[in-house]
Amino acid sequence: MTPAAPPGRPGCTTIRVDVSADADPPISPDLVGAFFKDINYAADGGLYAELVQRRSFAGTCT
């Protein structure tokens, strides 16, 4: 068994977290869409066209 803290050191830990607004880069406004992950074979059979705005999967880019 190993001790929780090294000998001669108190058993306390200090964690410092920076939550300032500058910690992360800004999110691009070009990131749009939907996230789809196949969990437990939920996507077997493909996507239903009724769940898509343009059922033909065709359209113009705007």
C-alpha positions in Angstrom: 0.0 0.0 0.0 1.3 3.5 -0.8 0.6 6.5 1.4 -1.8 9.2 0.1 0.9 11.9 0.6 4.6 11.5 0.6 6.2 11.3 4.1 6.8 14.8 5.6 4.1 16.4 3.4 0.6 17.3 4.4 -2.2 15.5 2.7 -3.6 18.6 1.0 -3.6 19.4 -2.7 -4.2 22.8 -4.2 -5.8 23.0 -7.7 -5.9 26.3 -9.6 -8.4 26.7 -12.4 -8.4 29.7 -14.8 -12.0 30.5 -15.9 -11.3 33.8 -17.5 -12.9 34.7 -20.8 -9.4 34.6 -22.5 -8.8 31.0 -21.6 -10.4 29.6 -24.8 -10.2 30.7 -28.4 -13.4 32.2 -29.9 -15.8 29.8 -31.6 -16.1 30.3 -35.4 -19.5 31.4 -36.7 -18.9 29.1 -39.7 -19.3 26.0 -37.5 -22.9 25.1 -38.1 -24.7 21.8 -38.5 -25.7 18.8 -36.5 -23.7 16.2 -34.7 -24.7 12.6 -35.3 -23.0 9.7 -33.6 -24.0 6.1 -34.1 -24.5 4.6 -30.6 -25.5 1.0 -30.3 -26.2 0.7 -34.0 -28.9 3.4 -33.8 -28.2 4.4 -37.4 -28.8 1.0 -39.0 -30.9 1.5 -42.1 -29.6 5.1 -42.7 -31.2 8.4 -42.2 -34.9 9.0 -42.7 -35.6 11.8 -45.3 -38.3 13.1 -43.0 -35.7 14.2 -40.5 -33.9 16.3 -43.1 -35.0 19.8 -44.2 -34.5 19.1 -48.0 -35.5 15.5 -48.5 -33.6 15.2 -51.8 -30.3 16.1 -50.1 -29.9 18.7 -52.9 -29.9 22.4 -52.7 -27.8 25.5 -53.2 -25.2 26.7 -50.8 -26.0 30.1 -49.4 
